[in-house]
Amino acid sequence: MSSHVTQEAVKTIMDTFIQRTQGSGEWDARAKKSLPGGDTRAASYYTPYPAYMVHGEGCYLYDYDENKYIDFLNNYTSLIHGHAHPGTVSAVQEQVARGSVLGSAAQVTVQHAEMLRSRVPSLESVRYCNSGTEATHLAMRAARAFAGKDVIVKMDGGYHGSHDYVQVNVQPDIETDGLPRRKLTSRGVPAAVLDGVRVVPFNDLDALKDVLRARSDEIAAIILEPVLGSSGGVQPEPGYLQGVRQLADTYEVLLIFDEILTFRLDIGGLQSVYGVTPDLTTIAKFIGGGLPLGAFGGRKEIMAPFDPTHPQTIAHNGTFNGNNITMAAGLATMEDFGVEEVARINTLGQRLKDGFNRAFQAGGMKARASGLGSIIRIHWSDGEIKTARDAVAAQEAAGALPKLLHMEMMNRDVFCASRCQFSISTPMTEREIDMAIDVFGQTLEVVRPYMTEQTPHLLRE
Ligand SMILES: Cc1ncc(COP(=O)(O)O)c(C=O)c1O
């Protein structure tokens, strides 16, 4: 039971938010008449309602009620240059004036592919679609076609978008001791999907080996993010990714790296950082310059059946695949995101992480900022976070704390993902980072009454 003190702390945060965003509240009431929940994307929802952002410029966002926020959401990491980046805006304007999608092959698509391939040597051949979801869907299809086998191994807590074949253990199994049980994450997904998917914990080579040894005659590929993103930013232990590569080779299954989130962390993605070469890679988010885009590619012989003249083609269509506006926006965005920019925002990310950790220390709190480069997450524990299960169990034990933190930071003009993920964009400077660190420290003090009563395990004696 929550006490009067907790209820007051929560109420003050919520009331402040509602007071500041009255216009958004009115739009939310109107939206709910047309849209279930008032919106059209689960990840952008938070209670009592999401603020309506109406304008973005650089690293700042403005809501309907004219509150100004530093934007650490960056549309879930996909806006590398923040909002209305001049190079991207002119590329889109020039292209839209010449036609948005011309229903034919386009030079700009070739140039985009050349740019991607120059950065990621394992992308011998690449195809485009309109989202990360489609990219993993098609990479898995390509892997099955090449291997002549159907089953895909994924990680407990691994997120690869919203198509049916990855709606298995997106929420890690935190109830079972030992190996995770396979479970569909969404209603409406056919139960038969479970037959085509096996699940193992991240950072557990023994579990992966056991599954491959028992079923390599059925398994086409392993798909994983080099760092588990939506399950809390869980990093690979030294040697883990190399071990996965070796096991894939030993048991003759393909390795797919989902670098949709992680591609921003190094010019060649995390595969270049860890020195592990997958057979296929999926990329999305910022490579579309803020417009919808997904890419998948890898070894030439695996990708070859996407050539319509191939004797055994793989189906791949899409009315807006490689549309000129998106490709032009993506190319312009990538041109302005070179080695120096990657390093600069990664350094800002480190500064943010260090500042948040100082705030946790100063507040006597047993939590820490984690993450790599320009993406920072909060781990609600000072213990080891080795698997998605560890990260999510810690998050669940933190109760409403992440939500309160998110909302109170909004009350203080800092916008991040409601799961407390912060991503850096190139218009940010040390000034914005230090402002966010100050706000974080102030926010921790506001939520302290909640912690004292509801999550005392997160406070030092
Ligand atoms: C690792 C990963 N894979 C796939 C996806 C799905 O991408 P999209 O939202 O573009 O469909 C995401 C999106 O956040 C992601 O982080």
The ligand as an SDF file (V2000), in Angstrom:
LIG
                    3D

 16 16  0  0  0  0  0  0  0  0999 V2000
   16.9990   -3.4410  -32.4560 C   0  0  0  0  0  0  0  0  0  0  0  0
   15.7590   -3.0360  -33.1800 C   0  0  0  0  0  0  0  0  0  0  0  0
   15.2940   -3.8320  -34.1620 N   0  0  0  0  0  0  0  0  0  0  0  0
   14.1900   -3.5140  -34.8590 C   0  0  0  0  0  0  0  0  0  0  0  0
   13.4910   -2.3630  -34.5860 C   0  0  0  0  0  0  0  0  0  0  0  0
   12.2420   -2.0340  -35.3590 C   0  0  0  0  0  0  0  0  0  0  0  0
   12.4490   -0.9080  -36.1550 O   0  0  0  0  0  0  0  0  0  0  0  0
   11.1860   -0.0510  -36.6610 P   0  0  0  0  0  0  0  0  0  0  0  0
   10.6100    0.6160  -35.4630 O   0  0  0  0  0  0  0  0  0  0  0  0
   11.7810    0.9120  -37.6520 O   0  0  0  0  0  0  0  0  0  0  0  0
   10.2370   -0.9910  -37.2980 O   0  0  0  0  0  0  0  0  0  0  0  0
   13.9400   -1.5150  -33.5710 C   0  0  0  0  0  0  0  0  0  0  0  0
   13.1840   -0.2860  -33.2360 C   0  0  0  0  0  0  0  0  0  0  0  0
   13.3630    0.3320  -32.2240 O   0  0  0  0  0  0  0  0  0  0  0  0
   15.0960   -1.8620  -32.8480 C   0  0  0  0  0  0  0  0  0  0  0  0
   15.5570   -1.0950  -31.8540 O   0  0  0  0  0  0  0  0  0  0  0  0
  1  2  1  0
  2  3  1  0
  2 15  2  0
  3  4  2  0
  4  5  1  0
  5  6  1  0
  5 12  2  0
  6  7  1  0
  7  8  1  0
  8  9  2  0
  8 10  1  0
  8 11  1  0
 12 13  1  0
 12 15  1  0
 13 14  2  0
 15 16  1  0
M  END
$$$$
